[in-house]
Amino acid sequence: MSDSGFSSQKLNLTLALCAILISIASFYATYLQASAAEKQVKAMTLPLMQSYTGNLDGDTKEETIFFTLENAGVGPALIKSISYGYQGVEYASRERFLKACCDKEREEHYKKINTTKKLRYSSITTNVLNTIIPAQTKVKHFQLLRGNAINKYWEKLNDERFLVSVKICYCSLLDECYVTEKNGFVEPVAACPINE
């Protein structure tokens, strides 16, 4: 006698297959939800470092050459390295760049500062390596005040600053690292180089 309909074996097999399909669908939905949550966390903690320079302090109205880092992102940035591209060479520190750019003028400037005690104008530097810069925050990491006297160092750096490209390597709090060389252009990297 032929058996029409489901036997108990076929029914068990069908139920098992349905349970497997439901488990796979549930796993896939959970994976999609976790992936979306991870992307949301990344987006909420993403820093975006930018660099720019100017020659007039907006607050004091003094002629001041400055280099500024700005975190225009939504999450904090841990600055790992900064390098300065100038005339086809990349310098691993601000001091090396300044020496390549304006060493003669800089030496004359500091001799003048040391011999003339009345001159209060000089440079102000801030170390930003291994520093966390909060979102929507600006940090001036170099300033050179012009002063009252003729200052060849200031004039030379004022001309040469347009030829400098600043490369910043930084990491988010999720330990994802990025390089910004031109404002608005960000490249993910596995790790940041260590400045010597």
N, C-alpha and C positions, 0 to 999 in steps of 0.2 A: 504494500500500500504506500503510495507516494505521499510524502508529507508536504502539504501546502502551508505556506506561512513560515514563521520563524521557529526554528528549533531552539532549545535552550542554549546550545553552543553558539549559534548564530547571534542570538540575542545578547549573550555575554560578550562576544567579539564586537558587536556593534556598539554596545555601551562602553567597552574599553576604548575603542577608537574615538568615540565622542568625547570621552574624558581626556584622552591624549590631546585631541584638537582644542578642547577648551583650555587645557593647561598651557599649550603652546601659545594660544591667543592671549591668555592672561599674562604669560611671561613677556610676550612681545609688547603688550600694552604697558606693563610695568617698566620695561626697558625704555620705551618711548617717553614715558613720564619722567624717569630718572635722567634721561638725556636732556630733556627740555629743562628740568630743574638745574642741571649742571650748567647749561648754556646761560640760564637766567642768572645764576650766581656769578659766572664769569663776566657777564655783561654788567652786573651791579658792582663789580670790583675792578673793572678795567681802567688802568691809568692811561693817560695819553700825554707824554712829555713833549714839550716844544721849547725851542730856544730862539731868542731874539736879542738884538743889540740896539742901543740908542746912544744919543749924545747930549740929552737934556733931561735932567731929573724933573719929572712932572710935578712933584710936591714942592721942592725948594726952588725950582727954576734956575738951578745952577748948571753950567756946562759940565756934564759928567758923562764920560763914556762908560757904558755898563753892558754887561752880559747877564742875561736873565734866563732862568729856567722856569717854565710854567707847566704845572700839571693841569691840563684842560680836561682830564678824564673824570670819571665818577668814583674811582677808587684810589687809594694811596699808592705811591710809587717808591720803591727802594732803589736809589741810584747806586749802580754798581760800577760804572766807568763812564768817563767823558773823554773824548779825544777831539782834537782840533785839526781839521784839514786846511792846509795853507800852502799854496804854490805847488800842488801835487804831492806834498808830503803830509803824512798823518802823525801828529804829535800826541803822545800819551798823557800830556799834562799841560795845564795852562802856562806854567813857567817855561816849558820848552817852546811852546808856540810864541810867547812874548820875546824870548831870546832870539828866535829865528826871525821874527817880524821886526823888532825894534830895539835890538840890544844896545846899539851905540847911543841912541836917544834916551833909553831907559837909564843907562849908566850916568849920563850927564844929568838927568833929572834927579837921581838920588844923591849925586854929589852936591847938587845945588840945595837940595832939601837938608842935607847934613851940615852944610856950611852956613846956611841962612836959617837961623832958628825961628825967625818970624813967619816963615812960610809954613802954613799948616796943611797945605794941600798935598796929597799923595794918593796912594791907592788903598783900597779896602777890598780884602778878599775873604771869601767864605768857603770853607771846605764842605762840599755837598756829597762827597763819596760816602757810601754806606749810611746815608741819611734818608729818612722817610719824608717824602713831600706829600702832604695831604692833598686830596682832590681840590681843584679850584684855587690853588695856592701858587704864588710867584715867589721866587727866591733870586735876588741879585747875588751872583757868586763872584762878580768882579766889578769894581768901580774905580775909575781914575778921574779925580777931580782936576779941573783945569787950573784954577787959581788965578791970581792977579797977574803973574808974570807971563812972559812969552814962554810957551812950553812946547818944545819940539817933539817930545815924547807923546804928548796928548795929540798933537796934530798928525803925527805919523800913524799912531794907532787909530785915530779917527778915519784916516784914509784906508788903512789896511783892513779894518774890521769888516768891510764889505766883501773881502776876498776869503773870509774864513767860513768854513762849514763846521758846525758843531755836531758831533755824533754822540748820542746818549744811549747807553745800555742800562735798562732798568727792569725790575721784576715787580709783579703784583704780589699781593699777600697770599695768593694761591701758588706762588713760586713759578709762575709762568713769566718768561722773560721776553723782552722786546727791544728792538733798536729803532730809534728815530734819528734819521740824518737830515731829512728835510721836513719842515712842518707839514703835518697832515699825512706823511708817509711812514707807516709803521710796519716793521717786519718782525714776525715771531722768530725767536732763536732758542736753541737748546739751553744755552748758558751765556753769561756775559764774560768777556775777557777781563783779566785783572790788570789794572794799570800799575805800572812799575813806579 
